[in-house]
């Protein structure tokens, strides 16, 4: 018996996309019986849902990384100076 495929929640984005593309190619060939086509469609929709979850997770990570970078860049220098080595002295020349 062939090994059981991983559950949808364990699929990577690339794995889910590859499976969906394979299903689509089989469905487009027109060689499937109606019941098989319906099962393939249902499977394809489950794979699409998995892809959406993975993409949403990736987008959230990007936003968190960007926000953390923005916070780091916005922190003032500990001594209150805007740039290292620059003093705000004025002279009357």
N, C-alpha and C positions, 0 to 999 in steps of 0.2 A: 504494500500500500504506500503511495507517495506521502511525503511528510505534509502535515496539515499547515496551510499558510498562516502567517501571523494574524491575529485579530486586527481589525481596522485601526484601533487606537494605537497599535504598535508600528504601523506603517510610516515610513518617512514620506515626505512630500514626493520625492522622485519615484518611490515604489508605487504610491497611489496613482500618480500621473501615468506611469508606464502601464499599470493594469487598466486604467480607464481608457488609454489610447488603444490598447489591445482589444478591449471590449468594443470600442467604437468601430475599429476596423472590421471585426467579425460581424457586427450588426450591419455595417454599410455594404458588406459583401452580398447580403440578401439571401444567404444560405441557411439562415436560422428559422426554425419553426416559431410560430407566434409565441407560444409559452416560453420557449428559450429566450426569445427576444425580450419579453417582459421581465424575465429574471435577470437578464444582462442589463436592462435599463435600470432595474432596482439596484443592482450591484453598482452600476456606474454612478447612481445618485449617492449611494453610501460613500463611494470613493471621492466624489466631489465634496461631500460634507467634510471628509477627513482633510482634504486639501485646504478647505476654507479654515478649519481649525488650526492647521499648521501655519498657514499664512498669517492668521490673526495673532498667533503667539509670536511669530517672528516680528510682526509690526510692533507689537507691544514692547518687545525687547529693544528694538531700534529706538523707539520713543524714550524708553528708560535710559538707554545709553546716551542719547542726545541730551536728555534733561540733566543727567549727571555731568556731562561735559560742559553744559551751559552753566551749571552751578559752580563748577570748578573754575571756569574762566571768569565768572563774575565775582569771585571772592577777592576782597581788597587785600593788599599787602599787610602783613602784621603790624608794621609801624605806621600805617596809614598813608604811605607814599603810593602814588599811582604807578610809578615805574621805578625799578631799581636804579640807584645811582643818580637820580635826578632830584635836585633840591629846588625848593620854591623860594629861594632867596632873591630879593630884588635889590638892585643897587641904583643909586642916584648919580649917574654919569652925565 
